[in-house]
């Protein structure tokens, strides 16, 4: 690609309103990822769906105001815009009630989305948007259309009962990078019947699914980046004043992907991703503004 052309980075899946105790915030892991990738210098695009309702129109207007491309967010006249009720405990950790039968359960497969996927440098997707067969099939077809060299990032994102061994295996088979947190690692390990220590489990997953990288976030304990022959641990960046942890993992994933696309060493990716995640934790909601110098600009 020409040096002056930004990387094309897609967030494929849910976009919604997180209804937090202090008010609603735009969210959904793929949309959060696309936002942070754009803030880090990529062309970040969300492929999703909203309802033909005030909430959906507000999502589109909010993204427009932030300079983000909304061309690939379908307006669904039959289903409402997605919402998630979020409660936050005393440690700032969110719990989610995710409402069903919403627009992003019915993301359509279109020629425009297909052409976009074929040009993408990276695509981030999760397990949540595959809870409905309609969106699951769209996601599968778009991932299968990606060209060699596109980094397909599976952000596990286990929520409530919206996953199964069959779905997890199908998505892992389409990934070059796996992102999961400290709660998801044992759940996925048990689901796949992979025993052992953290390191043994990560190595077994890399071998079984031919992964190039596993990103394990551990909240206040930092992170592990595991690649074939490499194991990078980071203790985490202190948060001056915790607001909440919503979107921190998505910002971490965005920085990791941008680092891979830029060819950074794992140590550089780890340091910058932890710093960005700590910044997001200090601001309410998932789409915190980026301070100058935190990323790749």
C-alpha angles and dihedrals in degrees: 000000000000113000092242095052114094122231113265107233122179132202105203118195140025128024118179150132117281103211101211128184090258095045140290125314130190110254152141118140098252092047091047089050093050091049093052093044089054091049087053093055105272129118093253115196129181118214106199145102138257132188126261090250140099092273092053093046089050091053091052092046092048093052091045090053089054091051095250125146112251096175093107098048106100120218106225115203094190103051134046127245112273122258134185124197107221125196120186124209127216091275092055093253114144128226119198138214105193118199120222137220093043133142098268089058085068105046105164125228107235136174089242093055090046092053090048093051090051090057098043123119091197137009123195118199137163143203097252097070089052092065090097119058092225097059090035091061092046091051092048093051094047093048091049089052093059114115124238109279094035109125108230109198120198109203100192095208098176110201128178109307096328100120142062138188090256094054094043092051093047091052094044089053088059097048136094092180128039122201121191140148134232093271095046096050096069092040093053092041091054092045091053093038094239112153132190141062124330091265093047092049093049092048091049091051092048091051097043096049100028091239122180094205141005118203114201116185118197105187112234090358093070126230150291124223111196123189130160104294094359133090116178118186124189125187093216134252115272117248112226096208119000116226099167139308096241110134096004093115091048091053089049090053092049092052091047092052093047089049092052091049090049093047096241120167115254091251092059092046091049095051096046095042093051091048092051093046090052090051091052091050089058092059129061118252133014103283105061117171114256120241118228115273098019096108143016103306 
